[in-house]
């Protein structure tokens, strides 16, 4: 079963030092039940765009 998820971000980029915490301000809407919703963020370092990190 596929559910729609729409994420809106207010900033086009976030900079953080490796190993430090980052705040990712965003809002989202979904048709999925929130008690079964898991979001995994992937980042793509500019130096290696072919290998995103989780």
C-alpha positions as CSV (number, residue, x, y, z in Angstrom):
1,X,0.0,0.0,0.0
2,X,1.5,3.4,-1.0
3,X,0.7,6.5,0.9
4,X,1.5,10.1,-0.1
5,X,3.9,12.2,1.9
6,X,4.6,15.8,1.1
7,X,7.4,17.6,2.9
8,X,7.9,21.4,2.8
9,X,11.2,22.9,3.9
10,X,11.8,26.6,4.5
11,X,15.5,26.5,3.9
12,X,17.2,25.3,0.7
13,X,20.2,24.0,2.6
14,X,21.5,23.3,6.1
15,X,25.2,23.4,7.0
16,X,26.6,21.3,9.9
17,X,30.0,20.0,11.0
18,X,30.4,16.2,10.6
19,X,29.4,14.5,13.8
20,X,27.3,17.4,15.0
21,X,23.5,17.5,15.3
22,X,21.5,19.3,12.6
23,X,18.0,20.8,12.8
24,X,15.9,20.2,9.7
25,X,13.0,22.6,10.0
26,X,10.1,21.3,7.9
27,X,6.4,20.6,7.8
28,X,4.7,17.6,6.3
29,X,1.3,16.3,5.3
30,X,0.4,12.7,4.7
31,X,-2.5,10.4,4.2
32,X,-0.8,7.6,6.2
33,X,-1.6,6.9,9.8
34,X,0.8,8.8,12.0
35,X,1.3,5.8,14.4
36,X,2.9,3.9,11.6
37,X,4.9,6.7,10.0
38,X,8.7,6.5,9.8
39,X,10.7,9.1,8.0
40,X,14.4,8.4,7.2
41,X,16.4,11.4,6.1
42,X,19.1,10.9,3.5
43,X,21.8,13.5,2.9
44,X,23.9,13.9,-0.2
45,X,27.4,15.4,0.5
46,X,28.4,17.8,-2.2
47,X,31.7,16.1,-2.5
48,X,30.2,12.7,-3.3
49,X,26.7,13.1,-4.8
50,X,26.5,9.4,-5.9
51,X,26.6,8.1,-2.3
52,X,23.9,9.5,0.0
53,X,24.3,9.0,3.7
54,X,21.6,8.2,6.3
